[in-house]
């Protein structure tokens, strides 16, 4: 208890210096946590993807569609249990800034996605309504959509204004489930295209494939692609997670830069903390010499320095960690829902604590060595 009281008194001796150091630590730990959460949010879609679902697309590029006739041939591959269609729609709601995902899907699409929960009555209403749509809870909360609302979308890929009636809201089975999308009937899209322009009729963006055994994903993928080998539209089949990671890979340099910045912030505050501890050690040379004269050994003096550094970092780091979740919520709102899932994970908090601990230890090493090596005569001579 005596040692703890002495450590706290040393830490609070220069209140302004300690306050500014704690503030710097708080900001650094908070910034590190937010940057790490941004990286996690970037990978949220891929992390939530299932390895029990495959995605079959055109081998050349996702831009090129596949024929509707491929569906039955994919269904006939051994190990395949279900095949659903999915087309990216790319409509604009009122303003181009209001971006959210929209997919034209087959009626069995939700059977492949148990992570989306839709009440039976709402799903039945959706199935009956040719212009019906289902929207995710995150999307509904962001724009205030309710069941029965009409959502007008201006087509970019498919020209014209398309009106969809909200027939149900998809809830996420887990808090981390991304539900910021709108789905509607593929048949409605295809029939409308057939009436206006037959150029893109009976075309599918990707096929989502359910498989019997996730361990057979690689073999089933090869078998599907072999069916269409040397055809006019060869396919590339991969797990849904690999498909999602393909999009994330386009931003790898940005993500790498964010990671580097997060650690640079910690290195800067480490230098600031080391300077603060060095100043404290220089001011207390006489005190360390006196303690040595009273019989306290080098280990005790080192413990005082490390204890002071740990106390300051514990306070600053603790405040930064506690402030991260509410600040993450503020950041999420300020970015307008760019990140559907923006939650501070337990791993991020542990990394924040580890960084604060590392700063405390690194900043105290040199001052602790200097304190332990103080000579009694030279230290006492430093008075005045």
N, C-alpha and C positions, 0 to 999 in steps of 0.2 A: 504493500500500500504506500509506503514511504517513497519507493522508487517511482511508482506511477504518479504520485503527487509532484515529485520533483520534475519528472518528464513534462507533465502538463504545464507547470509553472515556467519551465524553460521555453516551451512552445509558445506560450502567451506573453512572454516578456516584452517582445516588440509586437504589439497588437496590430499595427498597420501593416508591417511586413508579413506577418502570419496571415492576416485577412486577405491581402492581395495574392499571396501564394495559394491559399485555399481556393480563392476565386478562380485563379488560373487553372488549378487542378480540376475544379468542377467543370469549367468550360471544356477543357481538353477531354476529360472522361465522357462528358455528354456528347461532344462532337464525334468522338470515336464510336460511341454507341449508335448514334444516328447514322453515321456513314456505314457501319457494319449492317445496320438494319436495312439500309437502301440496297446493299448487295444481296441480302437475304430475300428482299422483296422482288428483286430482279429474277431470282431463281425460283420464286414461289410457284409459278406455273409448272416448271419442270419437276419440282419436288413433289407436287401433288399429282403428277401424271402417273398412270398405272402401267406396270410392266405386263399386265394381263390383257392389254389392248394394243393392237398394232394399227399403224396408219399406212395405207397404201396410196402413193401419189405417183404422178408422172415422173419418170426417171430423169428427164431433162431439167425440169423446173416445176415448182409449185404453181407457176403462172399458167402452165398448160394443163387442161382438164383431161379426164379419162372418160371413155365411153360408158354409158349407162349399162350396156350389155356385159361389162366386166363383172357386174355384181353376182350374177348366178355362177359364173366360173370361179370366182373367189370363194363363194359359199361351198363349192364342191371340193375344195382342197381339204385334205385330211387334217384334223385338229382344229378347224374353224367351226365355231358354234353360232356366230351371228355376224351379219354384215350390215352396217348402216352407212347412209350417204351424208355428206356434209359439204356445203358450198359456202364460201365466204361471200357475204353480200356487199359490205362496204358502203352502206348508206349513211347519209348525214342527217342528224336530228337538229333542225333549226340553224345551227351554226357549226362550221367545221371543227371548232374547238371542242364540241361535245362528242368526243370520240368514245365509242364502245364497240365491243365485238358483236357482230350479227351473223348468224348462220342459218341457212336453209337446210333442214335436216329431214331425214326419213322418219316415219312414225315410230320406228323401233329404236330410235337414237337413245332415248332415256333408259332403255333396258340395259345399255352398256355403261351407264353412269349412275351407279347406286349412291354416289356421293351427293346427288341432287335429289331433294325430297319435294315432291309435289302432291298435294292432297288429291285423293282419287276423283272427287267431284270436279276439281279444277282441270285435272288431266283429261277427264271425259269431255268437258266443255271445249277444251283445246282441240281434241280430236274431231269434234263435230263441226267446228268453225273453220271454214276454208281459209279465212284471213286471220285466224287466231294466232296468238303468239304467247310464249312463256318468257318471263324475264326473271333475272336473278334478284335476290334480296338486296344486294349491294347497289345494283342499278336502280331498283325501286326506291331505295332510301335516298340515293343521290339526287334523283329528279322528281321524287314525289309521285311516281306512277302508282296507280291502284288498279285492281281488277275492274275491267270494263272501260278503262281509258283507251283512247285511240292514239296511237303513236305514228305520226307521219314521218316517213324517211325518204329523203331525196336520193335516188339511186345515182351512183357514180359508175359502177360497172354495168348495172342494168338500168338504163335511163327511165325517167319518169318519177312520179311521186307515188309511193306505196304506203297505204294505210293499214296498220296492223292493230288488232283489238287485243288488249291484254286479257287473257283468259286464265292466267295462273301465275303464281310467283314461286320460283324455285328457291328453297332454303338449302343452305349448306349443312351437310351432316356434321361437319366439324367447323370450328371457328376459322380455321385456315383455308377452308374451301373457297375458291374464287367463284363468285356468283355475279360477276359484272358483265353479263351478256344477254342477248336476246336470241331466241330461236323461233323459227316458224316453219311452215310446211314446205318441203322441197317440191312436192307436186304442184303447189300453187305457183311457185316460181317457174317451174318448167312449163306448165300449161300457159301461163301468161306470155312467156318467151315464144312459145309456139305460135301464138296469135299475132305477135308483133314482128319478131324476126326469128327465122328458123336457123340462123347461123350458129347459135350456141345451144340449141335444143338437145335434150338427152345427153347432157354433159355433167360430169360430177367432179368437184374439186378434189376431194379425197374420200377414200373409203375407210371407215373406222371398223376394225375387225376384232371381234371377241374370239379368244382362243380357249381351248379346253385346259391346257396346262401351261402356266407361265414359263416353266423350264424348257418348253418346246418352242419358245418364241423365235429363236434364231432359225430352227429347222423349218417352221411354218412360213417364216418370211422368205426363205430361199425357195420354198416350194411354190409360193404365190408368184414370185418374180419369174420363176422358170416357166410358168404357164404362159406368160406373155412375152417371153424372150423372142427377139427378132420380129415382133409385131410392130405396127405403125406407132403404137403408144406403149413403149416398154414401161414397166413399173419399178418403183423403189419402195420396199416395205421395211419398216423399222418399228421398234417399240414407240409407244406414245411419248415416253420420256426422252428417248433419243430425238424424236421429231421436235419436241419443245426445246431441247438443248441446242438444236440447230439454229433456232432463232436467237437464243441467248448468245451463241458463239459469234454472231455478227457484232455484238457489243463488247467483246472480250477486252478490247483495249480501254474502253471507258471504265469497265469494272476494275481492271488492273490499276488504272489511275486513281480510282476512288480508294482502293485498298492501300496504295502507296501514300496517299494524302492522310488517311486515317493513322498510319504509323508515324508519319512525319510530325503530326500534331503531338503524339505522345513523346517523340524524341525532343521536340522543342520544350515541352513542359518539363521534361527530365533535366534539360540543361538549366532551366529557370530554377527548378527545385535544388539542383546541385549547387548553384550559385548562392541561394538563400542559406543552405546548410553550411557552406564554406564561410560565409560571412558570420554566421552564428558561432562557428568554431573558433574563428580568429578573435572574436570579441571575448571569448571565455577562456583564453589561455591561462590567465591568472587563476581562475576558478579551478581549472583542471589541475594546475600545479598544487594548489592548496589541498584539493581532495587527495592527491597523491601523497602529500606530506602527512595527511591524517591517516594514511594506511590503505586507501582505496587503490585497487590495482588497475592495470590497463584495460582489463576486460570490463570492469564496471564503467569506466569512462566511455568505452566503445558502445556499451549498452545504452548509455544515456543519449548518445548521438543517434544511434539507430532507433531508439524509442521515440525520440522527438520527430524524426523523419517519418516513422510509421504513423504517429499520431496525426500529423498534419495531412498525410496522404489518405489516412482512413477517413478523416472528416471530409476533405475535398472529394475523394473518390466516392464516398458514401452518398454525399449530396448529389453528385453527378449521376450515379446509378439510379437513385430514387427519382430524379427529375427526368430520366430518359423516357419512360412510358408516357407521361403526360405531354412531353414535348413531341414525341412521335405522333401522338394523336393530332396535335396542332399542325405539325408538318404535313400529315396526311390530308387534313382539311385545306391547308393552304395550297397544296398541289392539285386540288380539284379532282381527287380520286385517280390520279395517274397510276398509283399503286393500289390495286384492289385489296391486297393483303399487305398491311404494314404494321406488323406486330414485333415488339422487342422480345426476342427469345431468351430463354434461360441461359443458353450458350453465350449470347452476347453479353449478358450481365456478368457471367463468370469471366469472360475475356476482359471486361472493364475492370473487374476486381483484380485480375492478374496483372493488368497494365499498371494499376495504381500501386500494387505491391512491388512490381519491378522498378517503378520510378522511385519508391521509397528506399529500396535496397541500393539501387545504383547511386542515388544522390548522397547517401550516407557513407559510402565506402571510404572515400578519400578523407573527409572530415574525421571519421572514426579512427582511421590510422594515425592522422595527425594528433588527435587528442590522446591516443594511447602512447604516443612517443614523446609527449611533452616532458621536458626535464624540469625538475622542481626548481632548481636555482634560476634557470633562464626564464621560467614561467613567472616566478615571483619578482624577478628583476623587471618584468614588463610593466609593473605598476607605475602609473603616471607617465 
